[in-house]
Amino acid sequence: MGTINDILRELGVSGEDYVYLNYTDSASVWHISDDYVGVALAETNTAEMLAALLACPGDIKVLSRYDEDILAHMRDEGMLEEYDREGWFEEYLTEKIQEEAYQYDLLTIATERHDHKRGTCEVSSNVKVLAQELYNLGGRLADAFVGGFDVVVQTPNGLLTLS
């Protein structure tokens, strides 16, 4: 099997097309507690996965479902001002995403209640990038960039998910 770029090219994905990256993780929670969403954000890897995309070297704009450049939006909202430049940027982003997930709609959070106390909290990241930016990264770097995400592209026959 080739690289993600090889696969995208074989599918006829042009540089102007979007490649959707989806990641979902879940945690068992006590939904009767006030902090169960925070617990789910800490116990799942979704914030870390999004932070890894945002901190990736290269000139890749990670866009939200509203077509906003997520990192630029975080910067404009002042969420990156406290970064001291001495720590790991990816870890800082993870913390900020966990703290601000609700207020800035950075992640999708849904809770399924199993009974009056227990449930499952699902935390998802659904973003998109231009295919050309993946092509510019090159094969192995593009593979590392999308690693762990479901990659979804539009084909003439409908949506295709590459896991």
C-alpha positions as CSV (number, residue, x, y, z in Angstrom):
1,M,0.0,0.0,0.0
2,G,1.3,3.5,-0.9
3,T,1.3,6.7,1.1
4,I,-1.8,8.7,1.8
5,N,-0.7,11.1,-1.0
6,D,-0.5,8.1,-3.5
7,I,-3.9,7.0,-2.5
8,L,-5.4,10.5,-2.8
9,R,-3.9,10.9,-6.2
10,E,-5.2,7.5,-7.3
11,L,-8.7,8.6,-6.2
12,G,-8.4,11.7,-8.3
13,V,-8.4,14.1,-5.4
14,S,-7.2,17.5,-6.7
15,G,-5.1,19.9,-4.7
16,E,-8.1,22.2,-4.3
17,D,-10.2,19.5,-2.7
18,Y,-10.6,19.1,1.0
19,V,-9.5,16.1,3.0
20,Y,-11.5,15.6,6.1
21,L,-9.8,14.3,9.3
22,N,-12.0,12.7,11.9
23,Y,-11.1,11.3,15.3
24,T,-13.3,10.1,18.1
25,D,-12.5,8.8,21.6
26,S,-14.8,8.1,24.5
27,A,-14.7,7.7,28.3
28,S,-17.0,6.1,30.8
29,V,-18.3,8.9,33.1
30,W,-20.6,9.6,36.0
31,H,-22.8,12.1,34.2
32,I,-24.4,13.1,37.5
33,S,-21.2,14.9,38.5
34,D,-20.6,18.5,37.4
35,D,-17.1,17.8,36.0
36,Y,-17.8,14.7,33.9
37,V,-17.0,16.6,30.6
38,G,-13.6,17.7,32.0
39,V,-13.0,14.1,33.1
40,A,-13.8,12.9,29.6
41,L,-11.6,15.6,28.0
42,A,-8.7,14.5,30.3
43,E,-9.3,10.7,29.7
44,T,-9.6,10.8,26.0
45,N,-6.9,11.6,23.4
46,T,-8.9,13.8,21.2
47,A,-7.5,17.1,22.4
48,E,-4.0,15.7,22.0
49,M,-4.7,14.5,18.5
50,L,-6.0,18.0,17.4
51,A,-3.0,19.7,19.1
52,A,-0.7,17.4,17.2
53,L,-2.2,18.6,13.9
54,L,-2.1,22.2,14.9
55,A,1.6,22.0,16.1
56,C,2.8,20.1,13.0
57,P,5.7,21.8,11.3
58,G,4.9,22.9,7.8
59,D,2.4,25.3,6.4
60,I,-0.8,23.4,6.9
61,K,-4.0,25.3,7.8
62,V,-6.2,23.0,9.9
63,L,-9.8,24.3,9.3
64,S,-12.8,23.8,11.5
65,R,-16.2,22.7,10.2
66,Y,-16.9,26.5,9.9
67,D,-13.9,27.0,7.6
68,E,-11.9,28.9,10.3
69,D,-8.2,28.4,10.6
70,I,-8.2,26.9,14.1
71,L,-4.7,28.0,15.2
72,A,-5.3,31.6,13.9
73,H,-8.6,31.7,15.7
74,M,-7.0,30.5,18.9
75,R,-4.3,33.2,18.5
76,D,-7.0,35.9,17.7
77,E,-9.0,35.0,20.8
78,G,-5.9,35.4,23.0
79,M,-5.6,31.7,23.9
80,L,-1.9,31.5,22.9
81,E,-0.7,34.6,24.8
82,E,0.4,32.6,27.9
83,Y,2.7,30.3,26.0
84,D,6.1,30.9,27.5
85,R,8.1,29.6,24.4
86,E,10.1,27.3,26.7
87,G,7.7,24.4,27.0
88,W,6.3,22.0,24.4
89,F,3.8,23.9,22.2
90,E,1.8,20.7,21.5
91,E,1.3,20.1,25.3
92,Y,0.3,23.8,25.7
93,L,-2.2,23.5,22.9
94,T,-3.6,20.3,24.4
95,E,-4.3,22.0,27.7
96,K,-5.9,25.0,26.0
97,I,-8.1,22.8,23.8
98,Q,-9.2,20.9,26.9
99,E,-9.9,24.2,28.8
100,E,-11.7,26.0,26.0
101,A,-13.4,23.0,24.2
102,Y,-16.9,24.2,24.9
103,Q,-16.5,28.0,24.7
104,Y,-14.8,28.0,21.3
105,D,-16.4,24.8,19.9
106,L,-13.0,23.2,19.3
107,L,-14.3,19.7,19.9
108,T,-17.7,17.9,19.6
109,I,-18.8,16.4,22.9
110,A,-21.8,14.1,23.2
111,T,-23.0,12.1,26.2
112,E,-25.0,8.8,26.1
113,R,-26.7,8.1,29.4
114,H,-26.8,4.4,30.3
115,D,-28.8,4.9,33.5
116,H,-29.4,7.7,36.0
117,K,-25.6,7.9,36.9
118,R,-23.4,6.3,34.4
119,G,-22.8,7.1,30.7
120,T,-20.3,7.4,27.9
121,C,-18.9,10.8,26.9
122,E,-17.7,10.9,23.3
123,V,-15.2,13.5,22.3
124,S,-14.6,14.1,18.6
125,S,-12.5,16.3,16.4
126,N,-13.7,16.9,12.8
127,V,-11.4,19.1,10.8
128,K,-10.3,19.5,7.2
129,V,-7.2,20.5,5.2
130,L,-6.5,21.2,1.6
131,A,-5.2,18.2,-0.3
132,Q,-2.5,20.3,-1.8
133,E,-1.0,21.0,1.6
134,L,-0.8,17.3,2.2
135,Y,0.8,16.8,-1.2
136,N,3.3,19.6,-0.3
137,L,4.3,17.7,2.9
138,G,5.4,14.6,0.9
139,G,4.5,11.0,1.4
140,R,5.9,10.0,4.8
141,L,5.3,13.4,6.5
142,A,1.7,13.4,5.2
143,D,1.2,9.8,6.5
144,A,2.5,11.0,10.0
145,F,0.2,14.0,9.8
146,V,-3.0,12.0,9.2
147,G,-1.9,9.1,11.4
148,G,-4.6,8.0,13.8
149,F,-7.4,9.9,12.0
150,D,-10.1,8.6,9.7
151,V,-9.4,10.3,6.4
152,V,-12.5,11.1,4.4
153,V,-12.6,12.4,0.8
154,Q,-15.3,13.1,-1.7
155,T,-15.2,10.8,-4.8
156,P,-17.5,10.6,-7.8
157,N,-19.2,7.7,-6.1
158,G,-19.7,9.4,-2.7
159,L,-17.7,9.8,0.5
160,L,-14.8,7.4,1.0
161,T,-13.4,6.8,4.5
162,L,-9.8,5.6,4.8
163,S,-9.0,4.3,8.3
